[in-house]
Each structure stands twice: as C-alpha cells, then as structure tokens.
Amino acid sequence: MNPSAALSAFQARLKSTQILCTTDDMAPFLCDWRKRYFGNALAVLLPSNTPELAEIVQICTEFGIALVPQGGNTGLCGGATPDQSGTQVVVSLKRMNQIRGLDIDNQTITVEAGCVLQTIQEAAAAQDLLFPLSLGAEGSCCIGGNLATNAGGTNVLRYGNARDLCLGLEVVTAQGKIWNGLRGLRKDNTGYDLRDLFIGSEGTLGIITAAVLKLYPMPVCQWTSLVATPSIPATIQLLNLFKQKATALLTGFEMMTAESLALTEKQFPQMRNPLGENPPFTVLIEFSDHESEAHARNLVESILAEALELGIASNAIIASSIAQANTFWQMREHITLAQAQEGANLKHDITIPLSALDNFISATDAVLRAKYPQVRIINFGHLGDGNLHYNVAAPVGTDSAIFNQANETSVHDIIYGMVEKFGGSISAEHGIGQLKLHDLRAHKGAIAHDLMATIKTALDPLNILNPNKVLPTNAN
C-alpha cells in the first residue's frame, strides 16, 4: 500500500476540484445519514464520467488502495462510510448524474449512477411515463445506491424492488475495466445474469455507473385512503380483499401501529391521526387506475364498504384532494422523523411471511416487554410485501444512548432470533453494510455465506471494493 503515491496519481489524472483532501471538505462524506458511523479517508474523489472512474480503480489496484463508492449517502446501514484508517478513498458518484436517453417506445430510461431518484421520476413524468421506485429520501438518494442496495420503498407491492425495475447496467469492475450491459431488453437469456449479481452487492463486487430502467404508463388517477383495523389478522384480510378485488391497481399498503403514530403526534402535533381515536392499526392504501377517476373511486368505495361490513375495518377516510393524500403520506413518513426527534433507537428492517406476521409480532413484543418493561416498540412498514420497520426505543425518561449501548446486542439477538423462527429475513430493503455484517453468516447459513465469499474473491481478489461491508475481510 502506497497512499502518497496513489494520491499523486489521482492528482495527475483528475482536476483539483475533483479531489477533496481537507478535513472540512471531506467531512460530509465521512459519516452516514444516521450519524452512527464515522470514518477517515485519504481523499474524496469525484469522477465526472465512467472512464475517469475506471482510471481511479486502476490506480487503486496499482497502489493497493481500498475505495468506498458513495451516492447520495442516505443509506441506513453504514455501507457507504469508510473505515477509521485514513487510507481508503471515498468515490462519490454525484457528478455522474446525466440522463443518457429516454426511449418512449421501449418505455425505458438510461441514467447515470449519480442521478437523484426524484430527477428520474420527473424526467419520466415529463413524457407521461412513471418510474415507480419511491422512497422517503427520493429527493437526495441516487439511483446507483438504490440499485447497489436493491432499495424497496412504498411501491414494491405493485412494481417490485429496484432489481425488478432494472434491465441493464454499466459497471466498473475491481480491475478498472468497464462492462457495458446497457441493453433495454425484457428477455435476454444468455448465460449468467451479471446484472443481478451486481444489484444488491453494495459496491463490493463492482461499481454501478449507469442503468437502463423500466418505465410504465402514468396512471390516470390515484386514490389514497386511511383505514382503521383492529388487529394484524384483520389487516391481512383487508390486504387480501384489495388484492382480490383490485389486483394490480393496488400500489401501496402501509401499516402503522397506534404506538408509532402516537410518537409522531407527540413530536409533530399537526400530524394527528385523522381517524380519531388512533386505532390499534392504521393502514394507508394507495390505488392507481388507468381507466378513470370515477372507476377508481367506485371500486375503492365498494371494497371499503365490504371491509366495514366484514368487520375487518372499523373506519375509513378517502382523501378528497391531492393535498389531503399528501398529508396522509406525510404522517407515514414522519414516523421516522419523530423517532429521530425522540432520540436514537434500535432499528430493524426485517421481512416476515404474511402468514406468520401476527404470531411474530405477538411473540416478539411479549419477549421484549418481559425483558425490558415499558420499552417502546415503534412498528410500521410496507405490509403489502411483509416488510416491517420494527424499531425499539428506550422507555420514557430513560437516556436513549445509555439504553442502546447497554442493550443493543441483546435486543438484536431477540429480534433476529424471532425472525429466524418465523422464516423471515434480517434485511428487507436497507442492505447489510456494516450494521449487519456479523449477523449475516448465521442468517444465510455457512454454505450460502461461503458461496458469497467465493464470488467476492473471484471478482475482487485484492479486496479493494468496499471492504468489510456485507462480508468481513476474512470471510474465506
């Protein structure tokens, strides 16, 4: 490893504005969004195009320098934060933000990795098309990071994760070579699917530099409603009723517990649950129609009427305007902000089979409350695909930092143990990063974990791409 020689090589290849070396300039790139992980770096590099990035990787290979790819730096598992050594470089892709093309007939858009998600949505909408990936951080997250973590969001129920929305990739390999797989094909059955190998790999196998993404016809209208349900079984019955009656028109089905919305109202009084008594479970449902507003409203009203008659819903409100629909979504999105205001908590991005969801929640809640009386469980998420954000907050009046430091390992073990018992996953949409690095082997099993390590070694034998993320350096 020769950091000074590498830095000289970067300076010879890049403009001075593309190399950040001072503490103040690098600071925004050296900690994660949650301020949980902090690192140091030899430099932060900002390539403007794929060939520049390829040369950066070649220099890193020559001088034995590890690099950490970074997009919008909105990840929640520390996957884009360097270590403390000060010998790694952070490679920010923010300047690689061009939309290379939009094919209306093929309904695809080709974009660079640094494109902000909202920019892609707006470019598609300008052509009356929809790019359906939607996240709370869509105004700042970048598509390269979305693909590298296989991001989910609120529309997975209808359109799938980021993986399902991608047709082709351009990738810089660990050897600094450029693989151009930017084909907008729905069918391409030619051997190993390299695209799926790089999606979800969190920059440990190659660096995604561009992608061909699927677009869809823009819906004629959307209807948003809030529904009160008495229990998880009733909530799942409601989901199945909408699936049966509305099929693909159902695009969002978000569950919020009374405890999560009470915390939101505490921190943001204007976000009071409009359903009144803050029922045990509040469901936010989004419904997209390509026929007409009248058709959509009639169908939503008929399904909700049946749900009320069956007793699986006790109250419902259909948004009467776009502004009211936005208010419903803001209430859902402010749960995360309310948690941050209240103090740090222990987050768990998990997925559970819907058939096991009620038993998982009941059993896990009981174990946690027995061991930690008065602990607060902030449980909400994308129920349509079984994804829960099952977060644990210190009891009221307890210092959250002290509680978390003392109990984090135990709380994680309880929850992840229950996830295994009920056939779930310890990461639904946030990835592994650093946060779940040491939990992955137990969850995946030794054989799967070793196969992943074999792939990592084959593609990145020098271990220069985002080391100690997803897999520990000594995984093999």
N, C-alpha and C positions, 0 to 999 in steps of 0.2 A: 504493500500500500504506500502510495506516494502522494499525499494530499496537496503539497505545494506545487509539484509538477503538474498534477491534474488541474489545479486552479489556473496555472499559467496557460495550459492548453485550452481551457474554457475561454480565457481572456483573449487568446489568439483567434478563436473561432467566432465568438459572439460579440455583439455590441456591448458597450459598457452599461447601457440601460437594461440589458438582459441578464445582468449578473448583480445580485444583491449580496453584499458581504457584511455590512454593518449590523450591529445588534438591533438597532431601531428599525432598519429596513426589513430585516428578516423576521422580526417578532410576530407579525400576523400569520406567518406560515408555519410557526413552530409550536403551536398549540391547537388542540382540537376544538370543535364548536362548543362542547360541554365544559371546556376548561378543566378536563380531567387529566389529560396527558400533555406533558411539556417536553420538548426536546431541544437539541442544538444542531447546528448544521455548518458544514464547511462553506456552503453558499446556497442561495436560492437562484435557480436558473429559469428563465422564461423564454423558451423557444417560440418562434413565430410560425414554424411550419414543420412538417414531418421530416424532411431531410436534415434540418437542424437538430431535431430530437435524436435522429439516428446517429448523428455525429457525436452528440453528448453521450449516448450509450456506448459508442465505440471508445470514447476517451475513458469513460468509467471502467470499461473492460480492460483497457490497456494498463491503467494505473491502480486497479483493484479497489475502486471507489463504489460503495453502495449508493443506490439512489431510491428516493421515495417519490412516486408520482402523486400529484395533487391536483384536484379540480377546484370545485367551489369551497372545499374544506368544510362541508356541512355534515360529514359522517358522524355517527354516534358510537363507534367502537374503536376509535384511535387508529384507524387503518391508514391515515394519510399524514401521520405525525412521525418525524424522525426520532431516533434514539438520543441518548444524552452524550454520545461520544464526541460530537462535533466533527466527525469525519465523513458523514453522509451528506449528499446533496439532495435538496428538495427540488423537484422539477415540476413547476407549475405550468399547466396547460391552458391557462386563462387567455393567452394571446392567440391560441389556435382556435378561433371562435367563428370561422366562416361557415355560412351555409353554401355548400358547393353546388347544390342543384335541387330542384323540386320537379318531380315527374308527375304531372296531373293524371295522365292516362294510366300509369303504373301505380299510382297512389303511393309514392314513396318520396322521402326527402333524405338527401345526403348531407350530413353535417359533420363538422369537426368536433373533437372531444371537448373543447373548451366552450362550446355553445351553451348558454344558460337555458335550462329547460323551458322557461316561460317564453324565451325568444323563439324557440322551435314551435311551441304551441301557437304563438301569434303569427308566425310565417305560414303555418298550415291554415289557420283560420282566415287569413287574407285571401286564400284560394277556396274558401268554403269547405275546408277539409279539417279533420280532427286528428291531432296527435294526443292520445288519451292518457299517457302517463301523467299523473297528477300527485304532487307531494306538497306538504306544508312549506318546504324550502324551495319551491319551484322558481322563485324569483332570484335565487342565488346559487342553487346547485347546478352542476354542469353534467351534460349527458355522458361524458366519459366516465365520471364517477358513478352515475346511475347504472351504467352498464357493468362497470367493474364490480359493483356490489349487488347486481341484479335487483335493483330497487323495486319496491312494490307500490304502495300508495292506495288511493281510495277507489281506483277503477279496476283493480285486479279481478274482481268478480266477473266482469264482462270481457275485459281485454287482455288479462294476464299481466305477468311481471315484465320488467324491462327486456328480459330474454325473449319473451313472446312477441315483442314489438320490433325486434331487430332482425333484418335479413342478411346483412353483410357487414364486415369490419375491415378496417385497415389497422395494422398492428406493427409496432416496432418490437422486434424480438430482443432477447438478452444479449445477442451478438451484434446488435445495432443494424440488423437487416430489416427491410420493410416488406411485410406481407400485405399485398393488396387483394383483399377478398370483398371488395365493394360491389357486389352483384345484387341487384334488386329482384331476386328470384324467390318465388314461393316454393319451388321444387328444385332441388339440386342434390341429387342422391349420388355423390361422388366420393365415397370413402369416409374417412373420419371427419366429423363435424368440428373443424377448428374454431369456428365462431363460438360454439357453445363451450369450448374449452376455456376460452379467454373471458367470456362473460361470467361474472361472479368470482373471478380469481383474484380480485382486489390488487391488481398490478403486480402480482408475484410471478406470473408466467410470461407476461409481455405487457406493453403499454398500448392501450387502445388510443388511436389518434383520430379516427373518423368512423362513421357508421352510416349504413343505409337503414332507415326506419320506416315502418309501415304507417300509412295514413288511412283514415276512414272517412266516409261521408259525414258531414256535420249534421247532427240531429236537428230536426225541425224545432223541437222544444224539449225542455227538461222540467220535470216536476219534482219538487223536494218536499218531503213531509217528515214530521216528528211523530213517533208513535210510542205510547207508554205500554210496557209489557210487565207482567207480574213475576216472571221467572225466566231462567235460561231455556227450559224446555218450551215454554210458550214463545220465546223469541225465535227459537229454531223452527217451530211450527209456522211462525209468521214468515220467516225466510223461505221455507219450502212452499208456502202458499203463493208468495210472489214469484218464485221460480216456476211454479206450475202454471200460473195464470198469465204472467208477463214474459216468461222465457228470457230472451236476450235483451229485452227492453230494460231489465233491471241492471243498473250500472253501479250502484253503491248501496251498501248495507252496513252501517256503522253502529256499534253498540257502546253505550256509556252507562256506567253504574251510577246510582244515586250518590255514592261517596265521591266519585270523580267530579260530578257536576256541582256538588256542594263545595268542594275545594275551589272550583272555578268561580263560583258565585262569591265566595269569601274574598278572593283576590281581585275579581272583576265584577262588582255588584251589578253592572249593567248587563251581565251575561246570565241573568236569572233564567232558569228553565221555564219556558212559556207554557209547559204542560201543567204548571201549578204546583202540586204537592211534591214534586220531584220524586217520581215513582221509582220502584226498585231498579228498573232498567228503562232507558230511553233509547230508541232506535232512530237513526237518521237514514232515511231511504231516498235514493235518487233514481229517477226513472227517466230514460231518454227515449224519445219517439221520433220516427222518421215519417210518420203519416200526417198527423195534425194535432194541434193543441186540444181540440175537442175530444179526439180519440184517446189521447193520453189521460186527460182529466177524468173522463168517464171510466176508463179502466182502473185508474188509481182509486177512485171513489168506490167502485164496486168491490175491489179487493179489500179495502179498509173496512167497508161495511160488513163483509163476510167475516173478517178478523174480529170485529167487535161482537158480532153475533155468536161466534165460536168461543168468545171469552179469552182469546189469546192476546187481545189488545183491550185496554181499558179507556184509552183516549187517543185522539189523533188530531193533528193540525196539518193542513196542506198549505204550503207557502203561497200567498196571494200575489207576490211580486218577486222580481229578481232580488230586490233589496232584502226582503224577508228571508228568501232562500239563503242569501249570503250570511245573514245573521245566524241562521241555523248552523251553517258550516263553521262560522267563526266560533260559535260556542264549542263545537267539537275540537277545533284547532287550538282553542285557548286552554284546553286541559294541560297540554304540555307547558305552556307559558305559566300557568298557575302553579304547576309543580316547581318550576324554576324560581318563582317568586317566594314560594313557601320554604324552599331550601333543598339542598341536594337529596336525591332519593336513589334507591337501588332499582335500576331499570332492567326489565326482562322482555325482550322481543321474541315471543315464542309462538308456535302454532300447534294446535291440538285438533285431532279429528272432531268434527261437529258432534258425532255420536257419543264422544267421551267428554264433551265440554262441561256439562253440568256436574258430572262426578269429579272432574279435575278441579273445578273452581271450589266446589263444596269441600273436598278433601284438603286442598292446599290452603284455603282460607282457614280451615279448622286447625291445621298443624301450626301455621304461623301465629294465629291468635293465641293458641295454647302456650307457645314458647315465648311470645312477645306480646303480653297483654296491652291492649289499646293501640297496637300498631295500626297504621292506616294503609289500606290496600287500594291503590288507585288503578282500577282495572277498566280498560276501554280498548277499542280496536276495530279492526276490519273483520267483523264477524262473518261476513259472506264467504271469506276464504279461511276462516278459523284462526286468524292472526290476532293474538292478544298482546297489548302492551300492559303487562302485569307488573306494576311497579309498587314498591314497598317504601313507605315513608315513616319516619320516626314518630312515636306518639306525640301528641300536642304537648308543648312545654319541654320536650327533650331536645338537646342540641343535636341537630341532624348530622353534623360532621363526626361527632363523637360516637353516635349510634351507628353510623355507617361503617366507620373504621373498626368498631368492635364486632360488628355482626355481619359484615358483607359476605364473608366466605360461607358462614352458616346459612344465611338466607338463600344465597345462590344454590348451595347444595340441596336445600329443601326443595326449592322450586324446580331445579333441573332434575332432581330425583323423581319428582312427580311427573315432569314432562316425559321422562323415560317410561315410567309406569303406565302412562296413558297413551303411549305411542306417538308422541309429538316430536317437535324439533326445537332446539335451543336457540335457533336463529331463523326468523321468518323472512325478514326483509332488510335488516341492518348489516348483515355480514358478520365476520369473525374478528377481523382486525387484531388489536392487542387484547381487547376486553375478554374474549372467549378463547384465546389461544390455547390455554391449558385445560379447557373443558372439552375440546373438540375430539381428542382421541377416545375418551370414554364414551362420548356420544356416538361417533361414527363407527366405532369398533376398530380393532387393531388392523384388520385386513384392509378396510377402506382407507384408513389413515395412512397406512404404509403405501398403498397404491398412489395416493395423492403425493406422498413424499417422493416416490419414484418418478412421477411426472415432473415435479418441480426440479429434481436433479437432472433429468434429461433435457429440459428446456432451458434451465438456468444453472449450469454446473458450477459457476463461480458464486452463486447466491448473491448477486448484486441487485436483484429486483425486489425491493420492499422486504428485506429480510426480517424475520421474526414477526411477520404478520401472517395470519391463517395457520402457518406451520412454524414450529420452532426451528431454529437453525440446525439443531442436532436431531431433526425428525427421523433421519435414516440411521 
